[in-house]
Amino acid sequence: MERRNTDIWFTEYQTKHLRLGLSIKSVLANIQTPYQHLLVVDTDQYGRLMALDGAIQLTESDEFTYHEMLAHVALTSHPAPRRILIVGGGDGGTAREAVKHETVEEVVLVDIDQEVINASKQFFPSLSSGLEDPKVNVLVMDALEYIRGKSGKFDVVIVDSTDPVDFAEGLFREPFYRDVFRALNEGGSLVAQTESPFSDPDILTGAVSEMEKVFPIVKVFWGAMPTYPTGMWTYTIGSKVHEPGEPRGQIPPETRYYSEEIHRAAFVLPPFLEEILQGRDR
Amino acid sequence: MERRNTDIWFTEYQTKHLRLGLSIKSVLANIQTPYQHLLVVDTDQYGRLMALDGAIQLTESDEFTYHEMLAHVALTSHPAPRRILIVGGGDGGTAREAVKHETVEEVVLVDIDQEVINASKQFFPSLSSGLEDPKVNVLVMDALEYIRGKSGKFDVVIVDSTDPVDFAEGLFREPFYRDVFRALNEGGSLVAQTESPFSDPDILTGAVSEMEKVFPIVKVFWGAMPTYPTGMWTYTIGSKVHEPGEPRGQIPPETRYYSEEIHRAAFVLPPFLEEILQGRDR
């Protein structure tokens, strides 16, 4: 008789027809929060991983590419960002990056789900450190509600959201972008993660179209992100005044993906992506 | 009793701990050639797919990113490439891109495996069209043997190889690079695919180090490639004279990933990748 083997796999269904598998050592959390399903596993390939409603949010090994690109392109496009709003981002990774900018005085982080914050503090100290920074003020509530009625308060709003389903769907739509526009001061801008052009081009073009109804300048940029579907991830900036392709603020220290040169290069889109964007509703 | 479901999945083990799954409609070829295992399946997500020895070589939907970046960066770095050697690339995708350059007079394609060529002609007409071009001369033999003793014959040598295992391993080593150097004329250059910095940094740094023993100018560039491990793919150029970061030849028409601006942007490496390269043996 042959010796038997066992292994344990975490599987993400990135689309109905595409899945990513990661062998795991253990399941650290597997709970239903009031808002979503939260899973934390320890993978062999990428270290600890958090998934929400079945979608990988981060792994210890590659989260730096996403969090750096989401935070630093918008923050460095602004000459001196002082007050920042992070919508979602309860893991703390984006806040950790935001406070690297010396001009930043206050970061308000609004996440709807206390359990995400708790899980990050328990299992991802290298991310949740961002939540402990004295400049960071964490609010547990619906960001759609928080932002309504705010006026001229922020320099940069960063939407660090899950995919646009259920409660996160509104974060990809005009009414929210209009509220964000009002909440921004004169030189303000919004940045959001806007999915992969290979697997979800409609979400990207939808977000861009909705943002263009509100912001005079809208630009898409991209970066590598291994554990997100297809590994090619887009981000979209809506800006009132500042052209986002050019870094003008201080370049943050201690980055592993972002640099001044990467900032500029990230706005160079392959022709197929330009075509996807040109084909959107306008 | 509940209604049962079935589905069929192709699974690639990208590492021991990481796998990519694609649901498939059918298996079109599943054979052992004299050199490797060859699989062709029809996937729901990406169209037809070819795998060699378990590694995805191409899918109909995303092969353009790989073949364009492999061919056009090196070819456009040369002011007027006329004679090209493709090592491997029996599917024809790289040849299809190479003949887009008007200056190109002859493409010699040397692949060891006739079955790869046959499978491409049967199942991937949009790639094998590259093999039918009158400028393309296909030789079925070991490229290591072909190149030995050639002198001053080619402007650009493109290594479109499988991963460096078994018969392909020699394609990542100094003796082969030395033969290529001799086979190139004065302004010549070599380009090779050199794997992902996330999943196989050692292959990348190994190839760069070996190339640096032979070529005075060695540069790494990168691009997105969804169905290759981690989606972030590197390529390395060894050049005798021309700085590869700057396009100087004619920009090829009808590209979907490559452009003059992407050419320059592809040489901008994230700091973590610069660090990997700085840590290599020298």
Interface residues (C-beta under 8 A of the other chain):
Chain A: W9 T11 T15 K16 H17 L18 R19 L20 G21 L22 S23 T43 D44 Q45 S61 D62 F64 T65 F198 W222 A224 M225 P226 T230 G231 M232 T255 R256 Y257 Y258 S259 E261 I262 R264 A265 V268 P270 P271 F272 E275
Chain B: W9 T11 T15 K16 H17 L18 R19 L20 G21 L22 S23 T43 D44 Q45 S61 D62 F64 T65 F198 W222 A224 M225 P226 T230 G231 M232 T255 R256 Y257 Y258 S259 E261 I262 R264 A265 V268 P270 P271 F272 E275
